[in-house]
Amino acid sequence: MRSATHLVLQPSVAEAMADGAPVVALESTIISHGLPQPRNLEVARELEGIVRAAGAVPATIAVLDGVPRIGLDEAELERVATEPGLRKLGQRDLPVAAALKASGATTVSATSFLAARAGIRIFATGGLGGVHRGWAEDQDESADLDTLARTRITIVCAGVKSILDVPATLQRLETRGVTVAGYRTDTFPGFYLHSSGQPIDWRIESPAEAAAIMRGQDALGGQESALIVANPVPEDRQLDPELHDRVLAAALAAAEREGVKGQAITPFLLGYLVDGTGGASLEANLAAVRGNTALAAQIALAWARP
C-alpha cells in the first residue's frame, strides 16, 4: 500500500483556493541560493507584497522537514532565508526529500510541479533553465523543460538565463509542445537583457489574453503542457548589453579553463556575471523578477474572473 506525501497549504492560500480567489506561486531558490543575506528575506517579503498589492494571494513554495509547503508563514520564510545547508530541490528530488524528511528550496521544476498539484495555475519566476551551450558534447539540459512539457502551469518569466543556448532552448520547447507567448514583445527576452534577439511566434498584449489562452488549453484538452509568458525586463532596467556580452564571454572561457561542468556550471557563470558586472546583473535580475511577479498577479486576477 502506497503512502502519500501531503501538501500543506498555508491557511491564506487554502482559503483563497477554496474561494476561487487569485493565487500566485513563487519559488524559494531565489531566497535560499540566489541572494545574499539579509537581502534575500527582504526580497522575499517584497515579492509577496507585490502579489498582495495587486489583490492576489502569494504562495511561496518550499519543502520543510520533508513536507511540501504551499505558502510560507513569516517564521518559515525566515527559515528558508537563513537556514544553513538548505538543499536545492528539483522535481526529481521531492520523493527523496519526503522520505528523508529533508528541507530544501524549490527550483522552477519543483515549484511548477507542486503548484500544479495544489491546483495553482500561475507561477512567477526570474528566468527558466534550458539547453546549455555545448549540449552536443555534454547533453546538459535543465529539468525545467521536461517538467513544463507535462505540467499545466502558466509561468511568467524573463526568458531563460542568458548563459544558456537560447535558440536551442526555444527549439526544444517547440518540440515538447510548450506554448511561448511574448508579453508585448516579438522577441524572446534575454533574462538580464530586454531581448535575446530570437523571434517568437506569438505576442499577447494583456493579462486577459493570457487567461484566455489558459482557458483554451483546458477547453481543447490534449497534452498537459505549460504556457510560458515571456515578459522582458524594461530596457531602462536591463544590464548594459555590451558589458553583459563581454563578461559572459570571460565567464565561459573561465569555465572551460577550469573544467567546470554539470550542475556546477550555472552557479559558476551567474556568480562570475555578478562579480564581473559589479552587481549590475543581480539588479537586472531583480527588476525582471519584480515585473514578472506583478504581471503574474494580474494574470491570476484575470484567470479568477468568470
Long-range contacts (C-beta under 8 A, 24 or more apart in sequence): 5-66, 5-67, 5-68, 5-94, 5-95, 5-98, 6-67, 7-67, 7-68, 7-69, 7-70, 7-114, 7-117, 7-118, 8-67, 8-68, 8-69, 8-70, 9-59, 9-70, 9-71, 9-118, 10-59, 10-69, 10-70, 10-71, 10-72, 10-73, 12-57, 12-71, 13-57, 13-59, 13-70, 13-71, 13-118, 16-57, 17-118, 17-119, 17-120, 20-304, 21-56, 21-57, 21-304, 22-55, 22-56, 22-57, 22-122, 22-297, 22-300, 22-301, 22-303, 22-304, 23-56, 23-57, 23-58, 23-59, 23-120, 23-122, 23-300, 24-51, 24-56, 24-57, 24-58, 24-59, 24-120, 24-122, 24-123, 24-124, 24-293, 24-296, 24-297, 24-300, 25-59, 25-60, 25-61, 25-70, 25-111, 25-112, 25-114, 25-115, 25-120, 25-122, 25-123, 25-124, 25-153, 26-51, 26-58, 26-59, 26-60, 26-61, 26-111, 26-123, 26-124, 26-125, 26-293, 27-60, 27-61, 27-105, 27-106, 27-107, 27-108, 27-111, 27-123, 27-125, 28-60, 28-61, 28-62, 28-72, 28-80, 28-105, 28-106, 28-111, 29-88, 29-105, 29-106, 29-107, 30-125, 30-126, 30-289, 31-60, 31-77, 31-80, 31-81, 31-105, 32-62, 32-80, 32-81, 32-83, 32-86, 32-88, 32-104, 32-105, 33-86, 33-88, 33-105, 33-267, 34-126, 34-285, 35-282, 37-81, 37-82, 38-81, 40-81, 41-77, 41-78, 41-81, 41-82, 43-286, 43-289, 44-77, 44-80, 44-81, 45-77, 46-290, 47-124, 47-289, 47-290, 47-293, 50-290, 50-293, 50-294, 50-297, 51-124, 51-293, 51-296, 51-297, 53-297, 54-294, 54-297, 54-298, 54-300, 54-301, 55-297, 55-301, 56-297, 56-300, 56-301, 59-115, 59-118, 59-120, 61-106, 61-110, 61-111, 61-114, 61-115, 62-103, 62-104, 62-105, 62-106, 63-89, 63-94, 63-97, 63-98, 63-102, 63-103, 63-104, 63-105, 63-106, 63-110, 64-103, 65-101, 65-102, 65-103, 66-97, 66-98, 66-99, 66-100, 66-101, 66-102, 66-103, 67-98, 68-94, 68-98, 68-114, 68-117, 70-114, 70-115, 70-118, 70-120, 79-103, 80-105, 90-143, 91-143, 91-147, 92-143, 107-143, 107-144, 108-142, 108-144, 108-147, 108-155, 109-142, 109-143, 109-144, 109-146, 109-147, 109-148, 112-144, 112-147, 112-148, 112-151, 112-153, 112-155, 112-226, 113-147, 113-151, 115-153, 116-151, 116-152, 116-153, 120-153, 121-152, 121-153, 121-154, 121-214, 121-300, 121-303, 122-153, 122-154, 122-156, 122-296, 122-299, 122-300, 122-303, 123-153, 123-154, 123-155, 123-156, 123-296, 124-155, 124-156, 124-157, 124-289, 124-292, 124-293, 124-295, 124-296, 124-297, 125-155, 125-156, 125-157, 125-289, 125-292, 126-157, 126-158, 126-191, 126-285, 126-288, 126-289, 126-292, 127-157, 127-158, 127-159, 127-160, 127-161, 127-162, 127-191, 127-285, 127-288, 128-155, 128-157, 128-159, 128-160, 128-161, 128-169, 128-228, 129-160, 129-161, 129-164, 129-266, 130-160, 130-161, 130-164, 130-165, 130-166, 130-168, 130-169, 130-172, 131-164, 131-165, 131-168, 131-169, 131-172, 132-164, 132-165, 132-265, 133-163, 133-164, 133-165, 133-252, 135-165, 135-168, 138-261, 138-262, 140-261, 140-262, 140-265, 141-172, 145-169, 145-172, 145-173, 145-176, 145-178, 146-176, 148-173, 148-176, 148-178, 148-225, 148-226, 148-228, 149-176, 149-177, 149-178, 149-223, 149-225, 149-226, 150-223, 150-224, 150-225, 151-224, 151-225, 151-226, 152-217, 152-218, 152-224, 152-225, 152-226, 153-226, 153-227, 154-210, 154-214, 154-226, 154-227, 154-229, 154-296, 154-299, 154-303, 155-226, 155-227, 155-228, 155-229, 156-183, 156-229, 156-231, 156-292, 156-293, 156-295, 156-296, 156-299, 157-189, 157-228, 157-229, 157-230, 157-231, 157-292, 158-189, 158-190, 158-191, 158-230, 158-231, 158-232, 158-233, 158-288, 158-289, 158-291, 158-292, 159-188, 159-189, 159-190, 159-191, 159-196, 159-230, 159-232, 160-191, 161-191, 161-266, 161-270, 162-190, 162-191, 162-192, 162-193, 162-196, 162-244, 162-248, 163-248, 163-251, 163-252, 163-265, 163-266, 163-269, 163-270, 163-273, 166-190, 166-196, 166-198, 167-198, 170-198, 170-200, 173-228, 176-225, 177-223, 177-225, 178-225, 178-226, 178-227, 178-228, 179-213, 179-217, 179-225, 179-226, 179-227, 179-228, 180-228, 180-230, 181-210, 181-213, 181-227, 181-228, 181-229, 181-230, 182-230, 182-232, 183-210, 183-229, 183-230, 183-231, 183-232, 183-295, 185-230, 185-232, 188-230, 189-230, 189-231, 189-232, 189-233, 189-288, 190-232, 190-238, 191-233, 191-285, 191-288, 192-233, 192-238, 192-239, 192-244, 192-273, 192-281, 192-284, 192-285, 192-288, 193-233, 193-238, 193-239, 193-241, 193-244, 193-284, 194-232, 194-233, 194-234, 194-235, 194-238, 195-232, 200-230, 204-229, 206-302, 207-295, 207-298, 207-299, 207-301, 207-302, 208-302, 210-299, 210-302, 210-303, 211-299, 211-302, 211-303, 211-305, 214-303, 229-295, 229-296, 229-299, 231-288, 231-291, 231-292, 231-295, 232-288, 233-284, 233-287, 233-288, 233-291, 234-287, 234-291, 237-283, 237-284, 237-287, 237-288, 238-284, 238-287, 239-277, 239-280, 239-281, 239-284, 240-280, 243-277, 243-280, 244-273, 244-277, 244-281, 247-272, 247-273, 247-276, 247-277, 247-281, 248-273, 250-276, 251-276
